[in-house]
Amino acid sequence: MRWNKCSAGPASVRTPRQRTGGRRGTGALLWFVLIAFTLVSAANPEPAASFVHKKKYIMGTVFEIVAYDESPARASDAIDKAFQEIVRLDEVMSNYKPDSALSRLNRSAHFHAEVVPRDLYRVIEESLLYSRLSGGKFDISVAPLVNLWKAAMRGEQVPSLAEEEKLRRCVGYQNIALFPPDRIEFRSSCLQVDLGAIGKGYAVDRAVEILHSYGVERALINAGGSTIYAMSSPPGQTAWLVHLRDPSKRIDPQVMLRNDSVSTSEQTPSSRGSNSAGHIVDPETATPSRTEFAVSVIAKTATTSDALSTTLLLLGPGKGKALVETIAGAAAIWVSPSGQSEIASSGPQILLQRGM
C-alpha cells in the first residue's frame, strides 16, 4: 500500500516558539506536545540549546523533525540528512513506485532468489518475526488483498467471495524465503509484499541513526502522526510528553517518551460501513478489519511499534495483551469511540487523565 498507516493527517506541533499545524484528515490520530524549553538552576547548569524544526513530505505523508542542539547549523544539517535517508528508503521500500527495489522484487522473485538492498532484506526479515509472533495476523504478503480492497475504496465493485478466496491463496508469509545476507525468494506464483505496516517505522529508526551520527541527541521524529520516536528529552525535562489517540475524547491517554517510540493504528471510519472497504486488511478473513478500536503501542524502536500497532489492532485486546507482555519495554492501549479502554504493559506506563 502507499504508506498510509492511518486515515488522519500529521500531528500538530506545539513548540516554545510556534504552533505549526499539518494537513488534517478525519482528525489527528496522534499529537504531541514539545515541552517548552525551561531554564535550569545554576546548581545544575545545562549548555544553551537552540531549537530547530523542519518538515518534509515523504512516503505519502508529512515527516517532522524537531531537534535541540548547541549548534543550530549542525542540527539543521543533520535533519536534512535524515530526510535524505527517508527519501532513499522510499525508493527502496515503496510498492507505489514501479522502479523501487520492492516493486522489482514483487515482479521477479517468484521461485527465484533475488538480490535486494540490505535495507529491504532487513525490514522483510524483521517483518517475518512479527508474523511468527502473531500467528500470521501480521503478514506483509497481504499485498494482493490490500490492492483488491484499495480498488473498492476507489469506488470500484466490492470484491466477490470468489475473488477474495482466489487472492487469499496468494497470502502466506511462510512462502517468503530468506537467504542471508541479501537474497529473497517467493515460493508462490502470486505472492507480493506490502510494507505499509512497518516501512515508516523502519525509516524513522534510520533517521534516528543519522541524527546520532551527527551528534544530535535531543530530537523528536514524527512520521505523519502514526509513528513518533523520542530521542533523549527536551532541555530541562526528563522526557517528551505524547498524547495518544482517543476517539472518545474522554480519557486523554498520555505517555512520557525517552529513547523509545509510539505508533498508532486505526481503521478508517468509512471502512466500518457494511458496503465499504478499509486500508487494514485481515489476512485471516481476507477482508478489511471491522474493529472500532484505535490502538497505540510504545516500544523500544519505531520499527517495533509500527509493526505491533497493526498486529494488535488485528488481534484485539483479548489476544493482544498476552503478546505485549512477552515483549520487553512495550505497552499498548486500545480505545473505543465509547471510551472503553484496555491497557497492557511490560514496563512503560500509560496515564489516563480523565475518568473512564
N, C-alpha and C positions, 0 to 999 in steps of 0.2 A: 504494500500500500504506500501512499505518498506521505509517510511520516506522521500524519496527524494522529496523535495518541488520544486526544480528547476533542470535544466539539467546540471548546471555548477559545477565546483569544488569549494572548500572552498575559503574564502577570503585570500588575501595576506596581510601580516602584516609588516608594516614598523615601527620600533622602534628606540629609540635613540642609541641602541647598535647593532642592527642586522636587516637584512631583511630575512624573512622566507617565502618561497613560498609553498603552499599546492598543492595537486593534482589538475589538471586542466581538465575541461570538454570542453564544447564548448566556454568557455570564462567566466570570473568571472561575476556573476550576481550582486555582491555587493562587494565592497572592502572598507577597512577603513584605515585611517591614524592615528596612535597613535602619538599624538602631542608630540614633544620632551620635555623632562624634562628641565625646564629653571630655572635659579637662580632668586629669587625674591629679592627685595630691602631690605636693612637692616631695613627699616622703617616698613616693613610688613613681618617679618620672618616666614618661614614655616619649620616644622621639616623635616629633610632629609628623603627621601622615596626611598626604593630600588625597583627595577623593577624585577618582576617575570613573566615569560611567559611559559605556558605549553599547550600541545595539546594531544588529545586522540581520537581515532576512536571509535565512539559510534553511534548507531541509523543509521548506513549506511553512516555516514559522519564524517568529522573531526571537533570536537569541540575544540576551542581555548579559553583560559582564560589568560588575562593579568591583573596583579594587581600591584599597588604601595602600599607599606606599610613600616613602620619603621622597622619591623621585617621580613626579608626575610623568615625565618623559619616558622613564623606564616602564611604568605601569601601562601607559598608552601603547607603547611598542609591544609589550607582552600581550595585551588584549588583541591587538591587530594580528599578531602571530597565532594566537589561539583561534581567532576567527578563520584565518587562512587554513588551519588544520581541519576545522569543521567543514569548510568548503571542500577540501581534498577528500575527506571521508564521505561526503555526499556523492562525489564522483565514484567512490568505491562501492557504497552500500545501497544506493537508490535503485529501486526497480521501476521507478518512474522515468528514469533516463535510459534510453536504449543502449547507450555506449558505456554505461557503468560496468564495473567488474562483476557486480551481482547479476545484472541483466545478461551479460555474456555467459556467466555460469549457468543461469537458468535455461539458456538456449543449447548449451553444448556438453553438459556434464552427465547426460543420461547414459549409464553403462560405460562411462569413460572418465577416468580420473583427470581432472583439470587442475593445472597450477593456478593458484589465486594469490592476490596480495596478502601479505601477512595479517593485516588488519581484518580482512574478510574472513580469513581462516580462524582468527582468534574469536571474533564475535559469533561465528557459527558454532565453534567449539563450546563456547560458554552457553549459547542457546540450548544446546543438547543437554547440558547439565540441568537446566530448569525443566526441560521436557521430562527427564527421568525423575526429578524431584516431585513433579506434579502429576505423575502418571499419565502424561500426554496432554493435559489440559493446556499447557503452554507448548505450542508447536509451530515453528517457523515455516513448516511445509504446508501451512493452511492457505498459501497464496492463491491457488485456483479457486477456492471457495470465496476468499475475500474479493477477488476480481469479479466473480459472479454476482455477489451482493452489491458491489460498487455500481455495477450496471443497473441494478434495481433501484439504487439510491438516485441515479440519474434520471429515473422515470421510465426505464425500460421494463419489460414484463417481469413480474415476480417469478423466480425460478420454480420449475415444477419439481415434484418429488423425484422424478426420473433423472433430471439434471443434477439435483443435489446428490443422489446416490452415485451417479457416474463420477462426479468430481471428488466425492468422499474417498473413493478408491485411490485417488492420486495422493492423498494426505497420509503421512506417516513418517515421523522423524527417524524411525528405525531404519528407513531406507536412505539416510544420508550417511555416507561412509567417509571417514577422515583418514588421510594418510600423511602423518607428520613428515616434514614441517609445514607443507603448503599445498597439498593436493586434496581435492574433494570429488566424490563421485555420487551420483544419484542412482539408486538401484530400483528405479521405477521410471517408466517411459513418460509419465506426465507430471512428475513431481516438480514443484517450483518453490522457491524460498521467498518469504516476505519478512524483512527485518524491522517493520514498523513498530513492533512492540519492544524493541531492545536497542535499535540503532542510535537513537538520540542519546540514550544513557551512555552508550559507549563513546559517543562524540564528546559528551560533557567530561567524562573521565580523561580523555586525551587532552582536552582543553586545560584541565587541572594540571596535568603533567607539564604542559607548555608553560603555564604561569609559574609553576615551581621552578622550572629550568631557568627562568629569567629573574629569579629571586623574589617574586611576588608571593607573599604568604597569607595576606588577608584579602579575600575576594569572595564574591557570590556569583555563581553562574546560573542563569535561568534559561531553560530551553522551552520557550513558548508557554510557560505556565505549567507544563506537565511534569517536568523534572528540574530539580534545583540541587546544586551542590554548594555547601558552605565550607570555605577554606578558613581555618582558624576562627577568628572573631573580629568584629569591628574594634578599633582602638578604644580602650577603656571599658570594654564589655567582655562578658565571658562566652557569648555565643550569639548567633543570629536568630532572631525570633521569626518564625514562619507560621502564618495562619493557614490551616488546612481547609480543604474543600468541605463545605457544609451546605448541601442542597436544601436543608430545612431552615437555615438561618436562625437556628435556635440554640446550638450548643457551642459554636465557635471553638473547635478543636485547635490546639496550638502545640508547637514543639520548638525546643531550642536546639539548633543545629550547630555543630562544630566538628569539622572534618568528617562529615557524613552527608547523606543525600536523602531527599524525599521525592517521590513520584506519585502522581495521581492518575487513576483511570476511571472513566465513567462512560457508559453507553450514551450515545446521543439521544436527547429526549424524543426526537421524531422516530427513532428506531423502536420505541416501545409500543407504537401503534400496531394494530393487527395486520395492516397491509403495507408496512414499510420496513425497510432494511436498516441495518446499523453497521458501524465500522469495525466492531469487535465481534468476530465470528467464533463460535464454539466448535472446535474440531470434532468433538464427540457427536454433536447433533447436526452438524453441517449448516446451522442457521445462526443468525445474529443472537447474541446473548440478550435475554429479556430482563436481566436484573435491573432494579432501580437504585441499587447502592452506588455511591461513589466510594472508592477505596483509595486511601493514601498510605504509602509504605515508606518507612525510614530504614535505610541500610547503609553499610559502610562505603559502598560505591554506587555511582549513578547507574552503571550497567545492571547491578543487582536490583536496585529499587525500581528501575524501569521495567525489567522483566517480571519482577514479583507483583507489581501493581496490576498488570494484565492477568497474571496467573491467579491472584487472589480474588480478582473480580469474577473470574470464571468459576473458581472453586466455591466462592461464598464463604461466610464466616464459619459455618459448621465444620468444613474440612480445612479451611484456610488457617484457622487458629493453630491447629496442630503443626502445620508446616512452618509457620512463623517461629514457633517455639524451638524448632530444630536449627535455626539459623542464628549464629552469634551476632549480637548488635543490631537486631532487627525489631521492628514494631509495625503494627498496621491498625488502621481504624476503618470500619465500614460505617457509612452514614446514609440513612434513607431520607427521602423528602419529608417524611413524617417526623423525623427527629430520632428514630430508632438508631442506636449505635452499638457496635461491638468492637472491642479492643483486644489485641493480643500483643505480647511483647516478650522478648528475651533480653531486654535491657533498657532501651530508650523509653522515656516517659512522655506520654501524650496527655495534655491537660485539657479538660473541658471547662470553659469559663462560665457557662450558664447551666442552669438546671435542665435535666433531660425531660 
